[in-house]
Amino acid sequence: MSELKIKQLSNDLYEVSVFANQTTAHKVTVTDKIHLKLTNNKLTKSQLLEKSFEFLLKREPNTSILFEFEIQVISNYFGEYEDHVRLWSQS
């Protein structure tokens, strides 16, 4: 399992480092509006990022994850993403 380190750079911008065979760093934007839409504020932005990266890493290596993106873009690649977020937000 890869190790994650999440660092908040600004209110909406985070850097997620993934320590695996090859270490990668990803800048991810999570606006308040998207955060509310996805989680209804049931998860913090950091929790959402952590679970989102765990979700991605089950499907692709960290070197395949975009190096800069907005969190909702995950749905463009994995249609089931928002269903997973709803489940995470219920627990």
KOLMARKE-699556 format. One line per field, with one value per residue (C-alpha): x, y, z; residue in three letters. Coordinates in steps of 0.2 Angstrom, whole numbers, m for minus. Layout:
N
east (X	...)
north (Y	...)
up (Z	...)
residuo (ALA	...)
This chain:
91
east (0	6	9	0	5	m7	m2	m14	m6	m21	m40	m43	m26	m18	m2	m4	13	12	26	27	40	41	36	25	17	0	m8	m27	m40	m55	m66	m78	m93	m87	m82	m100	m108	m98	m98	m111	m97	m98	m79	m65	m56	m41	m52	m59	m42	m36	m50	m50	m32	m35	m49	m37	m22	m34	m36	m20	m2	2	13	m3	m13	m13	0	m13	m31	m48	m55	m71	m61	m59	m78	m73	m61	m70	m89	m92	m82	m96	m105	m90	m89	m108	m104	m89	m99	m112	m100)
north (0	17	30	47	64	78	96	111	125	137	135	126	119	104	94	76	66	47	37	21	13	30	45	57	74	80	97	95	109	106	121	124	122	106	99	103	95	79	77	88	93	76	73	86	91	81	66	67	68	53	42	49	44	27	25	30	19	4	7	14	17	34	38	38	50	67	79	94	92	97	84	82	77	60	57	59	44	34	35	27	39	50	35	30	48	47	30	37	52	41	32)
up (0	m4	9	7	13	11	13	11	1	1	5	m11	m16	m9	m13	m11	m11	m15	m9	m19	m30	m38	m27	m35	m30	m36	m35	m32	m31	m20	m20	m6	m18	m25	m8	m2	m18	m16	3	10	22	30	26	28	12	18	21	4	m4	6	1	m17	m19	m11	m24	m38	m32	m33	m51	m57	m52	m45	m60	m70	m59	m66	m58	m57	m57	m49	m38	m48	m64	m57	m62	m80	m79	m67	m68	m51	m41	m35	m29	m19	m12	m6	3	12	17	25	37)
residuo (MET	SER	GLU	LEU	LYS	ILE	LYS	GLN	LEU	SER	ASN	ASP	LEU	TYR	GLU	VAL	SER	VAL	PHE	ALA	ASN	GLN	THR	THR	ALA	HIS	LYS	VAL	THR	VAL	THR	ASP	LYS	ILE	HIS	LEU	LYS	LEU	THR	ASN	ASN	LYS	LEU	THR	LYS	SER	GLN	LEU	LEU	GLU	LYS	SER	PHE	GLU	PHE	LEU	LEU	LYS	ARG	GLU	PRO	ASN	THR	SER	ILE	LEU	PHE	GLU	PHE	GLU	ILE	GLN	VAL	ILE	SER	ASN	TYR	PHE	GLY	GLU	TYR	GLU	ASP	HIS	VAL	ARG	LEU	TRP	SER	GLN	SER)
